[in-house]
Amino acid sequence: MSDEVMYILGAIALLGYWSIRGFIGMFQRYNAILVVLYLVVLFPIAFIHMFFLGMFGDSKKEREEKEIKKEAEKQAAIDAEKEKQKK
């Protein structure tokens, strides 16, 4: 095969990988019914959204870590406020 065909196949493979990763990420982040409606009604926009979400979006593990960190900070603030009120 020529080099041009290999570059095109590589680009298609990356596009597919990132789009599938974004597709999975959409179902993890949003309501499944709304995702399906979004894909059916606004497919071109949804495909671009999936692509960018797959390419630049956080993984499920990273989102959970951020949420845990945020919750811990909130709990620390609550504990500090309780200590203030006791004094």
BELNOR-V787273 format. One record per backbone hydrogen bond with DSSP energy under -1.0 kcal/mol. CO is the residue of the C=O (numbers start at 1). NH is the residue of the N-H. If there is no record, write none. Layout:
co->{CO | CO}
nh->{NH | NH}
This chain:
co->{2 | 3 | 4 | 5 | 6 | 7 | 8 | 9 | 10 | 11 | 12 | 13 | 14 | 15 | 16 | 17 | 18 | 19 | 20 | 21 | 22 | 23 | 24 | 25 | 26 | 31 | 32 | 33 | 34 | 35 | 36 | 37 | 38 | 42 | 43 | 44 | 45 | 46 | 47 | 48 | 49 | 50 | 51 | 52 | 53 | 59 | 60 | 61 | 62 | 63 | 64 | 65 | 66 | 67 | 68 | 69 | 70 | 71 | 72 | 73 | 74 | 75 | 76 | 77 | 78 | 79 | 80 | 81 | 82 | 83}
nh->{6 | 7 | 8 | 9 | 10 | 11 | 12 | 13 | 14 | 15 | 16 | 17 | 18 | 19 | 20 | 21 | 22 | 23 | 24 | 25 | 26 | 27 | 28 | 29 | 30 | 35 | 36 | 37 | 38 | 39 | 40 | 41 | 42 | 46 | 47 | 48 | 49 | 50 | 51 | 52 | 53 | 54 | 55 | 56 | 57 | 63 | 64 | 65 | 66 | 67 | 68 | 69 | 70 | 71 | 72 | 73 | 74 | 75 | 76 | 77 | 78 | 79 | 80 | 81 | 82 | 83 | 84 | 85 | 86 | 87}
